[in-house]
Amino acid sequence: MSINLLEKVQENLGYPALQKIDPNTEEMVIDVNTPNEDTFSQAAIPAILISLFKYSESNEGAKDILSNESDGNWVSKIFNNNSQQVVQTIAAYSKQSNEDPITKMNLIATEAIKIAKDNLKEADTIEDLKTFFNEEKNNTLLYLPSALHLGVITNNNTIDDSTNKMEGPISSLMQSIGSIFSNPTTEKSGEN
C-alpha cells in the first residue's frame, strides 16, 4: 500500500520537487536564486508529515485523523506546545516573514490526511492508518532539513539523526529493522 506520500502532497499542492538532504553535510544545496516558496515546501512538507506520523502513533491521534470532525487546525494539534516555535523556525528557514505559514502548513496536513484516507479502505482501522504512516516515515526523513532541528524542538532525537538520510543497501536494511521495532502494536495481541 506504500505510496510516496511526500511526493503526492507536493504534486497535489503544486509545490516544486523536493530535494533529498545530503547525509554528509546534512544540508540541501540552496542556490541564492532559489525562490522562498521552494525552501518553504522543502521545510514544511517533511516537517508536517513527520509530525503527522508521530501524532498518529497514539490511538487518540489516529482516531482524530480518521474522523471527519477536524477544524483543520492541524499545526496546533500535531506540534502541540511546540507549534509556535516550529512555525517560526520554518518561516525563518524559508524567509516567509511576510506570509502566513500556518495556513499553508495546515493545508499541507489536510492534503496529507486526505491522501492517506484515499489510500485506506473504508473498513481499515486505526492500526492500518498507523501502518500507512509508518511505511512513509523513512522516505520523508530523507527530505527533512537538519537546519530545522525538528527533533530538538519536539524532543524526538531520531528525527535529526543523519543516518535516517542515508541510502544504500546497508542503510536501507538498518532502517527496515528500525521500522520493524517502531511498528505500532495492536491493542488486542500486543504484537507488531
C-alpha positions in Angstrom: 0.0 0.0 0.0 3.0 2.2 0.2 2.9 5.3 -2.0 5.2 8.3 -1.9 3.1 10.5 0.3 5.6 13.3 0.3 5.7 13.4 -3.5 2.0 13.2 -3.8 1.4 16.1 -1.3 4.0 18.2 -3.2 2.4 17.4 -6.6 -1.2 17.9 -5.4 -0.4 21.3 -3.9 1.7 22.5 -6.8 5.0 22.8 -5.0 8.3 22.3 -6.8 10.0 18.9 -6.4 11.8 18.5 -3.1 15.5 17.7 -2.7 17.0 14.9 -0.6 19.2 16.1 2.2 22.8 15.2 1.8 23.6 12.9 4.8 27.2 14.0 4.9 26.6 17.8 5.1 23.0 17.5 6.4 22.0 20.3 4.1 20.3 20.7 0.7 22.0 22.8 -1.9 20.3 26.2 -1.9 21.1 28.5 -4.8 20.8 32.2 -4.0 18.2 32.3 -6.8 16.0 29.6 -5.1 12.6 31.1 -4.5 11.4 31.3 -0.9 8.4 29.1 -1.8 10.8 26.3 -2.7 12.6 26.4 0.7 9.2 26.7 2.4 7.9 23.5 0.8 11.3 21.8 1.5 10.9 22.6 5.2 7.2 22.4 5.7 6.1 19.3 3.9 8.5 16.9 5.6 8.1 18.6 9.0 4.3 18.3 8.7 4.4 14.6 7.5 6.9 13.5 10.2 4.7 15.2 12.9 1.6 13.6 11.5 3.3 10.2 11.7 4.2 10.9 15.3 0.6 12.2 16.1 -0.9 9.0 14.5 1.1 6.7 16.8 -1.4 7.3 19.6 -4.8 5.9 19.3 -6.4 9.3 20.0 -4.3 10.9 17.3 -5.1 8.2 14.7 -8.8 8.4 15.6 -8.7 12.2 15.2 -7.1 11.8 11.8 -9.7 9.3 10.6 -12.6 11.3 11.9 -14.2 13.9 9.7 -14.7 16.3 12.5 -11.5 18.2 12.4 -11.4 22.0 12.4 -8.4 21.9 10.1 -6.0 23.4 12.7 -3.5 20.5 12.4 -0.4 22.6 13.2 -1.5 23.2 16.8 -2.6 19.5 17.1 0.4 17.8 15.8 3.1 20.1 17.2 1.1 20.7 20.4 3.1 23.1 22.7 5.8 23.4 20.1 3.7 24.7 17.3 4.7 28.4 17.6 8.4 27.5 17.7 8.1 25.1 14.7 6.2 27.7 12.6 8.8 30.4 13.4 11.6 28.0 12.5 10.1 27.1 9.2 9.2 30.7 8.4 12.8 31.8 9.2 14.3 28.9 7.2 12.2 29.8 4.2 12.3 33.6 4.7 8.5 33.7 4.9 8.2 36.6 7.3 5.5 38.4 5.2 3.5 35.3 4.7 1.2 33.2 6.9 3.0 29.9 7.1 0.4 28.4 9.5 -2.3 28.5 6.8 0.0 26.8 4.3 1.1 24.2 6.8 -2.5 23.3 7.7 -3.2 22.9 4.0 -0.3 20.5 3.7 -1.5 18.5 6.7 -5.1 18.4 5.4 -3.9 17.2 1.9 -1.7 14.5 3.5 -4.6 13.3 5.6 -6.9 13.3 2.5 -4.3 11.2 0.6 -3.9 8.8 3.5 -7.7 8.3 3.8 -8.0 7.8 0.0 -5.4 5.0 0.2 -7.2 3.3 3.0 -10.2 1.1 2.6 -13.4 2.1 4.3 -13.1 -0.9 6.7 -9.5 -0.1 7.6 -8.8 0.6 11.3 -6.6 3.0 13.2 -3.9 0.3 13.1 -4.0 0.4 9.3 -3.6 4.2 9.4 -0.6 3.8 11.8 1.0 1.3 9.5 0.4 3.5 6.4 2.2 6.5 8.1 5.0 4.3 9.5 5.7 3.0 6.0 6.2 6.5 4.7 8.4 7.8 7.5 11.8 6.7 6.3 11.3 8.3 2.9 10.1 11.5 4.4 13.2 11.8 6.7 15.4 11.9 3.5 14.0 15.3 2.7 13.8 16.9 6.2 16.3 19.8 6.5 18.5 19.3 9.6 18.8 23.0 10.0 15.2 23.0 11.3 16.3 20.9 14.3 12.8 19.5 14.5 13.9 16.6 16.7 15.3 19.0 19.3 12.2 21.2 19.2 9.8 18.2 19.6 12.1 16.1 21.9 12.4 13.3 19.3 16.1 12.8 18.6 15.6 10.2 16.0 14.2 12.8 13.6 17.5 14.7 13.4 19.7 11.6 13.2 21.6 11.8 9.9 21.6 8.0 9.5 17.9 8.4 8.5 19.0 10.4 5.5 21.4 7.8 4.2 20.5 5.5 1.3 22.0 2.2 0.1 21.7 -1.4 0.9 23.1 -1.3 4.4 21.3 1.9 5.4 18.0 0.5 3.9 18.5 -2.7 5.9 19.1 -0.8 9.1 16.1 1.5 8.5 13.9 -1.6 7.8 15.0 -3.1 11.1 14.3 0.1 12.9 10.8 0.3 11.3 10.0 -3.2 12.5 10.8 -2.3 16.0 8.9 1.0 15.8 5.9 -0.5 14.0 2.8 0.1 16.1 1.4 -2.7 18.2 -2.1 -3.8 18.1 -4.1 -3.5 21.3 -5.6 -7.0 21.0 -2.5 -9.0 20.6 0.3 -6.7 21.7 2.3 -7.9 18.6 3.6 -6.0 15.6 
